[in-house]
């Protein structure tokens, strides 16, 4: 825990400095501590992404970042210190009950981050993605080694910049840092609601109610956490600026949407938010549209460049433009395999079942899934059915209706790809809290539920709980608990203790986990690392094996076609 806190202090220092410069460059006129930190995270991600095109995100990048830090802090010392001073004053102005909550939840978040990583994707590609970034940067055709590495998220770029791999190997906790930002932002808005009685502030202020849901994701760098947190920040600025928006707030909204897209392309629907605001405020914004257009062009270009290097296509896993295909591009049959598996995974059906089922049959299958999946899926449909009633009766505002329409569009988009509830949960949380706000808005009730939400969070943090009755996934059966052994040092960044064997296949020498029943699992093995069962599967059914393009791993991998009869 102590080491995590120390690393977060440095992350705050860096992101505040970079956030200040971003704020100054885009003339956002922002003075909020959390927003400044998010701006700093965005800028760090962009700088690290550019760096990764040419080399590893390692000590060299940190020296570069340190020079920027020192320059900004020395040149703008008084302005930067004022950000800290304003935050300190704002914290002091909080009521004692809110101060106490913020202190308690900070301790719990750090404790959870120091515990065993829970998310199964951490074992399949999070660790390996970040390790590739730390040791080589963006690698051509990396997707050919392990298919999931093609999903490289902007959040993993950010984590690779802040895991300090050259100093210590167990930092893996940026999602917890992000959750802390979300709680600070929410408590600020809750405090403001008690004074201004604006229910938009209350909806955002209730975000800590669902910390229990977030906690099992924050001991690994899950991109879902920043999506959930930044969604609430985005919605707040959309709701409070819908009628009349300044150029500064519009640019901030554009930046938040771009950051979300760079982290996870399942947030594509959010693009409609700045488009709607631009159309409604055309006369005000059109004269100042150059900066957001250039920013969008820059982020989009970097997003495409990242994917072109790693996957050989602009958007993983789809080859949108055939003329862009490169010799290391993901093979068509593997692209189709991934897309089909993604759909099957969302409905929990076999390929033959999927082919024989109508759209309505698939919907019923999705709705009737057992355990946690089914619970969330039913909740989604229930929210879609009842939210219009609450919007019309209690808060008949166009801005809320627009978010409701975006929720429906998001669900329709997921039905075409992979309707996993985790891609939709930000809407579920928002509209659940919206409905809560319609019914319970008295200060005493809100504070009662705020502290009540701490109880299950404490239980799940310190008590072993078997999830067999709740989860559909055999690899997610027990929660991650805090151990006092991790008071100083956090738990290692993998929950696996597996050994690895070294295998040579053609010119590829790779490490495969032993005694591993997880097809996609690779854990924390040395690079390159991939399950030999996975290599054998694609060789047997698609006649493809990954091979190195040169003797230098930075030059990446290509898919080599093999003879079907070759052993």
C-alpha positions as CSV (number, residue, x, y, z in Angstrom):
1,X,0.0,0.0,0.0
2,X,2.7,2.4,1.0
3,X,4.6,2.0,-2.3
4,X,1.3,2.5,-4.3
5,X,0.6,5.7,-2.4
6,X,4.1,7.0,-3.2
7,X,3.7,6.1,-6.8
8,X,0.4,7.9,-6.9
9,X,1.9,11.1,-5.4
10,X,4.3,11.2,-8.3
11,X,1.5,10.5,-10.8
12,X,-0.5,13.4,-9.3
13,X,2.6,15.6,-9.6
14,X,3.1,14.6,-13.3
15,X,-0.5,14.8,-14.4
16,X,-1.1,18.1,-12.7
17,X,1.9,19.6,-14.4
18,X,0.9,18.2,-17.8
19,X,-2.7,18.9,-17.2
20,X,-1.9,22.6,-16.5
21,X,0.0,22.8,-19.8
22,X,-2.9,21.1,-21.7
23,X,-5.4,23.4,-20.1
24,X,-3.2,26.5,-21.0
25,X,-2.7,25.3,-24.6
26,X,-6.4,24.6,-25.3
27,X,-7.5,27.6,-23.2
28,X,-10.0,25.5,-21.3
29,X,-10.0,27.9,-18.3
30,X,-10.4,24.9,-16.0
31,X,-9.5,25.1,-12.3
32,X,-10.8,21.7,-11.1
33,X,-8.2,19.5,-9.6
34,X,-9.7,16.2,-11.0
35,X,-10.2,17.6,-14.5
36,X,-6.6,18.9,-14.5
37,X,-5.4,15.4,-13.6
38,X,-7.5,13.8,-16.3
39,X,-6.0,16.3,-18.8
40,X,-2.6,15.2,-17.6
41,X,-3.5,11.6,-18.1
42,X,-4.6,12.4,-21.6
43,X,-1.4,14.2,-22.5
44,X,0.8,11.5,-20.9
45,X,-1.1,8.9,-23.0
46,X,-0.6,10.9,-26.2
47,X,3.1,11.5,-25.5
48,X,3.7,7.9,-24.6
49,X,1.9,6.7,-27.7
50,X,4.1,8.8,-30.0
51,X,7.2,7.6,-28.1
52,X,6.0,3.9,-28.5
53,X,6.0,4.3,-32.3
54,X,9.8,4.6,-32.1
55,X,10.9,2.8,-29.0
56,X,10.1,1.4,-25.6
57,X,8.3,3.2,-22.8
58,X,10.9,2.8,-20.2
59,X,13.5,4.8,-18.3
60,X,14.2,7.0,-21.3
61,X,10.6,8.1,-21.5
62,X,10.5,8.8,-17.8
63,X,13.6,11.0,-18.1
64,X,11.9,12.9,-20.9
65,X,8.7,13.2,-18.7
66,X,10.8,14.3,-15.7
67,X,12.4,17.1,-17.8
68,X,8.9,18.3,-18.9
69,X,7.8,18.1,-15.2
70,X,10.7,20.2,-14.0
71,X,10.3,22.8,-16.8
72,X,6.6,23.2,-16.2
73,X,6.9,23.4,-12.4
74,X,9.8,25.8,-12.4
75,X,8.3,28.1,-15.1
76,X,4.7,28.1,-13.8
77,X,5.4,27.3,-10.1
78,X,2.9,29.7,-8.6
79,X,0.1,28.7,-11.0
80,X,0.7,25.0,-10.4
81,X,0.9,25.4,-6.6
82,X,-2.4,27.3,-6.8
83,X,-4.1,24.2,-8.2
84,X,-3.0,22.2,-5.1
85,X,-3.9,25.1,-2.8
86,X,-7.4,25.4,-4.3
87,X,-8.0,21.7,-3.9
88,X,-6.8,21.8,-0.3
89,X,-9.2,24.7,0.4
90,X,-12.0,22.8,-1.3
91,X,-11.4,19.8,0.8
92,X,-11.4,21.9,3.9
93,X,-14.8,23.3,2.9
94,X,-16.3,19.9,2.7
95,X,-18.6,18.9,5.6
96,X,-16.9,16.6,8.1
97,X,-19.1,13.6,7.1
98,X,-17.9,14.0,3.4
99,X,-14.3,14.5,4.4
100,X,-14.4,11.3,6.5
101,X,-16.0,9.3,3.6
102,X,-13.3,10.5,1.2
103,X,-10.5,9.5,3.6
104,X,-12.1,6.1,4.2
105,X,-12.7,5.3,0.5
106,X,-9.2,6.4,-0.4
107,X,-7.8,3.9,2.1
108,X,-10.0,1.1,0.8
109,X,-9.1,1.8,-2.9
110,X,-5.4,1.7,-2.1
111,X,-5.9,-1.5,-0.1
112,X,-7.8,-3.1,-3.0
113,X,-5.1,-2.1,-5.4
114,X,-2.5,-3.8,-3.2
115,X,-4.4,-7.1,-3.4
116,X,-4.3,-10.0,-5.8
117,X,-5.4,-9.0,-9.4
118,X,-8.8,-10.4,-10.1
119,X,-9.7,-9.6,-13.7
120,X,-9.1,-12.6,-16.0
121,X,-8.0,-10.4,-18.9
122,X,-5.1,-9.4,-16.8
123,X,-3.8,-12.9,-17.2
124,X,-4.5,-13.1,-20.9
125,X,-3.2,-9.8,-22.3
126,X,-3.1,-6.8,-19.8
127,X,0.3,-7.9,-18.3
128,X,1.8,-8.9,-21.7
129,X,0.6,-5.7,-23.5
130,X,2.2,-3.5,-20.9
131,X,5.3,-5.5,-20.9
132,X,5.6,-5.2,-24.7
133,X,5.2,-1.5,-24.4
134,X,7.8,-1.2,-21.6
135,X,10.4,-3.3,-23.5
136,X,9.7,-2.5,-27.2
137,X,6.9,0.0,-27.7
138,X,4.4,-0.6,-30.5
139,X,5.5,-3.8,-32.3
140,X,4.6,-4.6,-35.9
141,X,2.2,-7.5,-36.3
142,X,2.1,-8.2,-32.6
143,X,-1.5,-9.4,-33.0
144,X,-0.1,-12.5,-34.8
145,X,1.6,-13.7,-31.7
146,X,-1.4,-13.5,-29.4
147,X,-4.7,-12.3,-30.8
148,X,-5.7,-10.3,-27.8
149,X,-2.6,-8.1,-28.0
150,X,-4.3,-6.4,-30.9
151,X,-6.8,-4.9,-28.4
152,X,-4.0,-2.7,-27.0
153,X,-5.9,0.1,-25.2
154,X,-4.8,3.6,-24.7
155,X,-5.2,3.0,-21.0
156,X,-2.5,0.3,-21.2
157,X,-0.3,2.9,-22.8
158,X,-1.0,5.2,-19.9
159,X,-0.3,2.3,-17.4
160,X,3.0,1.5,-19.2
161,X,4.0,5.1,-18.6
162,X,3.2,4.9,-14.9
163,X,4.2,1.4,-13.8
164,X,7.9,2.3,-13.4
165,X,9.0,-1.1,-14.6
166,X,12.7,-0.1,-14.4
167,X,12.3,0.5,-10.7
168,X,9.7,-2.0,-9.4
169,X,7.8,-4.8,-11.2
170,X,4.5,-4.8,-9.2
171,X,2.9,-1.5,-10.0
172,X,-0.3,-2.3,-11.9
173,X,-2.8,0.1,-10.3
174,X,-3.7,3.0,-12.5
175,X,-7.4,2.0,-12.6
176,X,-7.5,2.4,-8.9
177,X,-6.0,5.9,-9.3
178,X,-8.7,6.6,-11.8
179,X,-11.4,5.4,-9.3
180,X,-10.0,7.7,-6.7
181,X,-10.4,10.6,-9.1
182,X,-14.0,9.6,-9.7
183,X,-14.7,9.5,-6.0
184,X,-13.1,12.9,-5.5
185,X,-15.1,14.4,-8.4
186,X,-18.3,12.9,-7.1
187,X,-17.9,14.0,-3.5
188,X,-17.2,17.6,-4.8
189,X,-20.5,17.5,-6.8
190,X,-22.4,16.0,-3.9
191,X,-21.2,18.8,-1.6
192,X,-22.3,21.3,-4.3
193,X,-25.7,19.7,-4.5
194,X,-26.3,20.2,-0.8
195,X,-25.9,23.9,-1.5
196,X,-27.4,24.5,-5.0
197,X,-30.0,21.7,-5.0
198,X,-29.2,20.9,-8.7
199,X,-30.1,17.3,-9.3
200,X,-27.6,17.0,-12.1
201,X,-24.9,17.4,-9.4
202,X,-26.7,14.8,-7.3
203,X,-26.7,12.1,-10.0
204,X,-22.9,12.5,-10.4
205,X,-22.4,12.8,-6.7
206,X,-24.0,9.3,-6.2
207,X,-21.2,7.6,-8.2
208,X,-19.5,6.3,-4.9
209,X,-22.7,4.2,-4.3
210,X,-21.4,1.7,-6.8
211,X,-17.8,1.4,-5.6
212,X,-18.5,-2.2,-4.8
213,X,-19.0,-2.9,-8.5
214,X,-15.7,-1.2,-9.4
215,X,-13.5,-2.7,-6.7
216,X,-12.8,-6.1,-8.3
217,X,-11.5,-4.3,-11.4
218,X,-9.0,-1.9,-9.9
219,X,-6.2,-4.2,-8.9
220,X,-5.5,-4.6,-12.6
221,X,-5.3,-1.9,-15.4
222,X,-8.8,-2.6,-16.7
223,X,-9.8,-0.1,-19.4
224,X,-13.4,-0.4,-18.2
225,X,-12.7,1.7,-15.1
226,X,-11.7,4.9,-16.9
227,X,-14.6,4.4,-19.3
228,X,-17.0,4.2,-16.4
229,X,-15.4,7.2,-14.5
230,X,-14.9,9.5,-17.5
231,X,-18.4,8.7,-18.7
232,X,-19.8,10.4,-15.6
233,X,-17.4,13.4,-16.0
234,X,-18.5,13.7,-19.6
235,X,-22.2,13.4,-18.7
236,X,-21.9,16.0,-16.0
237,X,-20.4,18.6,-18.5
238,X,-23.0,17.7,-21.1
239,X,-25.9,18.0,-18.8
240,X,-24.8,21.3,-17.2
241,X,-23.8,22.9,-20.5
242,X,-26.5,21.6,-22.8
243,X,-28.6,24.8,-23.1
244,X,-25.6,27.2,-23.4
245,X,-22.1,26.0,-23.8
246,X,-18.8,28.0,-23.8
247,X,-16.0,27.3,-26.2
248,X,-13.8,26.1,-23.3
249,X,-16.3,23.5,-22.1
250,X,-17.0,22.3,-25.6
251,X,-13.3,21.7,-26.1
252,X,-13.1,19.9,-22.8
253,X,-16.0,17.6,-23.9
254,X,-14.3,16.9,-27.2
255,X,-11.1,16.0,-25.4
256,X,-13.0,13.6,-23.0
257,X,-14.8,11.9,-25.9
258,X,-11.5,11.5,-27.7
259,X,-9.8,10.1,-24.6
260,X,-12.6,7.6,-24.2
261,X,-12.4,6.5,-27.8
262,X,-8.6,6.0,-27.5
263,X,-9.1,3.9,-24.4
264,X,-12.0,1.8,-25.8
265,X,-13.7,2.0,-29.2
266,X,-16.9,0.6,-27.8
267,X,-17.5,4.2,-26.7
268,X,-18.1,5.2,-30.3
269,X,-21.6,6.4,-29.6
270,X,-20.2,9.2,-27.4
271,X,-19.1,11.0,-30.6
272,X,-22.7,12.1,-31.0
273,X,-22.4,14.3,-27.9
274,X,-20.1,17.0,-29.3
275,X,-21.8,16.7,-32.7
276,X,-25.2,17.5,-31.0
277,X,-23.7,20.4,-28.9
278,X,-21.9,21.8,-32.0
279,X,-25.2,21.8,-34.0
280,X,-27.1,23.4,-31.1
281,X,-24.5,26.1,-30.6
282,X,-23.2,26.5,-34.1
283,X,-23.0,30.2,-34.2
284,X,-20.9,30.3,-31.0
285,X,-18.6,27.4,-31.8
286,X,-18.0,27.5,-35.5
287,X,-15.6,30.4,-35.2
288,X,-13.5,28.5,-32.6
289,X,-13.7,25.0,-34.2
290,X,-10.1,24.8,-35.5
291,X,-8.6,23.5,-32.2
292,X,-11.1,20.7,-31.6
293,X,-10.8,19.7,-35.2
294,X,-7.0,19.6,-35.1
295,X,-7.1,17.7,-31.7
296,X,-9.6,15.2,-33.1
297,X,-7.5,14.7,-36.3
298,X,-4.4,14.2,-34.2
299,X,-5.9,11.6,-31.8
300,X,-7.6,9.8,-34.7
301,X,-4.3,9.7,-36.7
302,X,-2.5,8.3,-33.7
303,X,-5.2,5.7,-33.1
304,X,-5.0,4.5,-36.7
305,X,-1.2,4.5,-36.6
306,X,-1.2,2.4,-33.4
307,X,-3.5,-0.1,-35.0
308,X,-1.7,-0.2,-38.3
309,X,1.6,-1.0,-36.6
310,X,0.1,-3.7,-34.2
311,X,-2.6,-5.2,-36.5
312,X,-1.9,-4.0,-40.0
313,X,-5.4,-2.5,-40.1
314,X,-6.9,0.8,-39.0
315,X,-9.4,-0.6,-36.5
316,X,-8.9,-3.9,-34.7
317,X,-9.9,-6.5,-35.9
318,X,-11.5,-5.3,-39.0
319,X,-9.7,-4.6,-42.3
320,X,-11.8,-1.6,-43.3
321,X,-9.7,-0.9,-46.3
322,X,-8.2,-3.7,-48.2
323,X,-5.6,-1.5,-49.9
324,X,-4.1,-0.9,-46.4
325,X,-3.2,-4.5,-45.9
326,X,0.4,-5.2,-44.9
327,X,2.4,-8.4,-44.9
328,X,2.1,-8.6,-41.1
329,X,-1.6,-7.8,-41.1
330,X,-4.0,-10.1,-39.3
331,X,-5.1,-12.9,-41.6
332,X,-8.8,-12.8,-42.8
333,X,-9.6,-16.2,-41.3
334,X,-8.3,-15.1,-37.9
335,X,-10.3,-11.8,-38.2
336,X,-13.5,-13.8,-38.8
337,X,-12.7,-16.2,-36.0
338,X,-12.3,-13.4,-33.5
339,X,-15.4,-11.5,-34.6
340,X,-17.5,-14.7,-34.5
341,X,-16.1,-15.8,-31.1
342,X,-16.9,-12.3,-29.8
343,X,-20.5,-12.7,-30.8
344,X,-20.8,-16.2,-29.4
345,X,-19.2,-15.1,-26.2
346,X,-21.8,-12.4,-25.7
347,X,-24.7,-14.8,-26.1
348,X,-23.0,-17.9,-24.6
349,X,-23.9,-20.1,-27.5
350,X,-22.0,-22.5,-29.8
351,X,-21.4,-21.6,-33.5
352,X,-24.0,-24.0,-34.8
353,X,-26.6,-22.7,-32.4
354,X,-25.9,-19.1,-33.4
355,X,-26.4,-19.9,-37.1
356,X,-29.7,-21.5,-36.4
357,X,-31.1,-18.8,-34.2
358,X,-33.1,-15.8,-35.3
359,X,-32.4,-12.3,-33.9
360,X,-35.3,-12.6,-31.5
361,X,-34.1,-16.1,-30.3
362,X,-30.7,-14.6,-29.6
363,X,-32.3,-11.7,-27.7
364,X,-34.2,-14.2,-25.5
365,X,-31.0,-16.3,-25.0
366,X,-29.1,-13.1,-24.0
367,X,-32.0,-12.1,-21.7
368,X,-32.3,-15.5,-20.0
369,X,-28.6,-16.0,-19.3
370,X,-28.0,-17.3,-15.7
371,X,-26.3,-15.7,-12.8
372,X,-24.6,-12.2,-13.1
373,X,-24.9,-11.9,-16.9
374,X,-28.6,-12.5,-16.8
375,X,-29.1,-10.2,-13.9
376,X,-27.4,-7.3,-15.6
377,X,-29.1,-8.1,-19.0
378,X,-32.5,-8.0,-17.4
379,X,-31.6,-4.8,-15.6
380,X,-30.6,-3.2,-18.9
381,X,-34.0,-4.0,-20.5
382,X,-35.9,-2.9,-17.3
383,X,-34.0,0.4,-17.3
384,X,-34.8,1.0,-20.9
385,X,-38.5,0.3,-20.2
386,X,-38.9,2.4,-17.1
387,X,-36.5,5.3,-17.6
388,X,-38.8,7.2,-19.9
389,X,-41.5,7.3,-17.2
390,X,-39.0,8.8,-14.6
391,X,-37.6,11.2,-17.2
392,X,-41.0,12.5,-18.2
393,X,-42.4,12.7,-14.7
394,X,-39.5,14.0,-12.7
395,X,-36.9,15.5,-15.0
396,X,-38.3,16.2,-18.5
397,X,-35.2,17.7,-19.9
398,X,-33.9,17.3,-23.5
399,X,-30.3,16.5,-22.3
400,X,-31.5,13.5,-20.3
401,X,-33.6,12.3,-23.2
402,X,-30.5,12.5,-25.5
403,X,-28.5,10.3,-23.0
404,X,-31.4,7.9,-23.0
405,X,-31.3,7.7,-26.8
406,X,-27.6,7.2,-26.7
407,X,-28.2,4.3,-24.3
408,X,-30.5,2.6,-26.8
409,X,-28.0,3.2,-29.6
410,X,-25.2,1.7,-27.6
411,X,-27.3,-1.5,-26.9
412,X,-28.2,-1.8,-30.6
413,X,-24.5,-1.5,-31.5
414,X,-23.6,-4.1,-29.0
415,X,-26.2,-6.6,-30.3
416,X,-24.4,-6.3,-33.7
417,X,-21.0,-7.0,-32.1
418,X,-20.9,-8.5,-28.6
419,X,-23.6,-7.7,-26.1
420,X,-21.5,-8.1,-23.0
421,X,-23.0,-6.1,-20.1
422,X,-19.6,-4.6,-19.1
423,X,-19.7,-2.6,-22.4
424,X,-23.0,-1.1,-21.2
425,X,-22.6,-0.8,-17.5
426,X,-21.8,2.9,-17.5
427,X,-25.4,3.6,-18.8
428,X,-26.8,1.1,-16.3
429,X,-25.1,2.9,-13.4
430,X,-26.1,6.4,-14.7
431,X,-29.8,5.7,-15.2
432,X,-30.0,3.6,-12.0
433,X,-28.6,6.6,-10.1
434,X,-30.9,8.9,-12.0
435,X,-33.9,7.0,-10.9
436,X,-32.6,6.9,-7.3
437,X,-32.3,10.7,-7.5
438,X,-35.9,11.0,-8.6
439,X,-37.1,9.3,-5.5
440,X,-34.4,9.9,-2.8
441,X,-32.9,13.4,-2.9
442,X,-33.0,14.4,0.8
443,X,-29.6,15.0,2.3
444,X,-30.0,12.6,5.3
445,X,-31.1,9.8,3.1
446,X,-28.3,10.3,0.6
447,X,-25.7,10.4,3.3
448,X,-27.2,7.3,4.9
449,X,-26.9,5.3,1.6
450,X,-23.4,6.8,1.0
451,X,-22.1,5.2,4.2
452,X,-24.2,2.1,3.8
453,X,-22.5,1.4,0.5
454,X,-19.2,1.1,2.5
455,X,-20.3,-2.0,4.3
456,X,-20.4,-4.5,1.3
457,X,-17.2,-2.8,0.0
458,X,-15.4,-3.6,3.3
459,X,-16.8,-7.1,3.4
460,X,-15.6,-8.0,-0.1
461,X,-12.2,-6.4,0.5
462,X,-11.4,-8.4,3.7
463,X,-13.6,-11.6,3.5
464,X,-13.2,-14.5,1.1
465,X,-16.3,-14.8,-1.0
466,X,-17.1,-17.6,-3.5
467,X,-18.7,-16.3,-6.6
468,X,-19.7,-19.7,-8.0
469,X,-23.4,-18.9,-7.5
470,X,-23.1,-15.5,-9.2
471,X,-20.6,-15.7,-12.0
472,X,-20.8,-17.5,-15.4
473,X,-17.0,-17.6,-15.8
474,X,-15.0,-20.5,-14.3
475,X,-12.0,-18.2,-14.0
476,X,-13.7,-15.6,-11.9
477,X,-14.9,-17.7,-8.9
478,X,-13.3,-16.0,-5.9
479,X,-12.9,-12.3,-5.1
480,X,-9.6,-10.6,-4.5
481,X,-9.0,-9.9,-0.8
482,X,-6.5,-7.6,1.0
483,X,-3.8,-9.2,3.0
484,X,-1.9,-7.2,5.7
485,X,1.3,-8.7,4.1
486,X,0.7,-6.1,1.4
487,X,0.6,-3.1,3.7
488,X,4.0,-1.9,2.3
489,X,4.5,-3.9,-0.9
490,X,1.6,-4.6,-3.3
491,X,0.8,-8.1,-4.4
492,X,2.6,-9.0,-7.7
493,X,0.8,-8.0,-10.9
494,X,-0.4,-11.6,-11.6
495,X,-2.4,-14.1,-9.5
496,X,-0.7,-17.0,-11.3
497,X,2.3,-18.9,-9.9
498,X,2.9,-20.9,-13.1
499,X,6.3,-21.8,-14.5
500,X,7.0,-21.6,-18.2
501,X,8.6,-23.7,-20.8
502,X,10.6,-22.5,-23.8
503,X,9.5,-23.7,-27.2
504,X,11.1,-23.1,-30.6
505,X,8.8,-23.2,-33.7
506,X,10.5,-22.1,-36.9
507,X,12.3,-18.9,-36.1
508,X,10.0,-18.1,-33.2
509,X,11.3,-18.9,-29.7
510,X,8.6,-18.3,-27.2
511,X,7.6,-19.1,-23.6
512,X,4.4,-21.1,-22.8
513,X,2.8,-21.4,-19.3
514,X,2.9,-24.9,-17.8
515,X,-0.3,-26.6,-16.4
516,X,-2.4,-23.9,-17.9
517,X,-6.1,-24.7,-18.7
518,X,-6.9,-21.1,-19.9
519,X,-6.6,-21.1,-23.7
520,X,-5.7,-17.4,-23.9
521,X,-3.6,-17.3,-20.7
522,X,-0.1,-16.1,-20.8
523,X,0.4,-14.5,-17.3
524,X,3.6,-12.8,-16.6
525,X,5.9,-14.9,-18.8
526,X,9.0,-13.4,-20.4
527,X,8.6,-12.0,-23.9
528,X,7.5,-13.4,-26.3
529,X,4.9,-15.4,-24.3
530,X,1.9,-17.3,-25.6
531,X,0.1,-20.6,-24.7
532,X,1.4,-23.4,-26.9
533,X,-2.1,-24.8,-27.1
534,X,-3.2,-21.5,-28.8
535,X,-0.3,-21.8,-31.3
536,X,-1.2,-25.4,-32.1
537,X,-4.9,-24.5,-32.5
538,X,-4.4,-21.9,-35.1
539,X,-1.8,-24.1,-36.9
540,X,-4.3,-27.0,-37.0
541,X,-7.4,-25.2,-38.0
542,X,-6.1,-22.1,-39.9
543,X,-2.7,-23.3,-41.1
544,X,-1.0,-20.3,-39.7
545,X,1.9,-19.9,-37.2
546,X,3.5,-16.6,-36.0
547,X,7.0,-16.0,-37.1
548,X,9.5,-13.2,-36.4
549,X,9.9,-10.8,-39.3
550,X,13.6,-10.3,-38.4
551,X,16.0,-11.2,-35.6
552,X,14.8,-8.0,-33.8
553,X,11.6,-8.4,-31.8
554,X,10.8,-4.7,-32.3
555,X,10.3,-5.6,-36.0
556,X,7.5,-7.8,-34.9
557,X,5.7,-10.9,-36.3
558,X,4.0,-12.1,-39.4
559,X,1.5,-14.9,-40.0
560,X,3.3,-17.7,-41.9
561,X,1.1,-20.1,-43.9
562,X,2.0,-23.8,-43.3
563,X,1.2,-27.0,-45.1
564,X,-1.9,-28.7,-43.6
565,X,-0.1,-32.0,-43.5
566,X,2.9,-30.5,-41.7
567,X,3.2,-31.8,-38.1
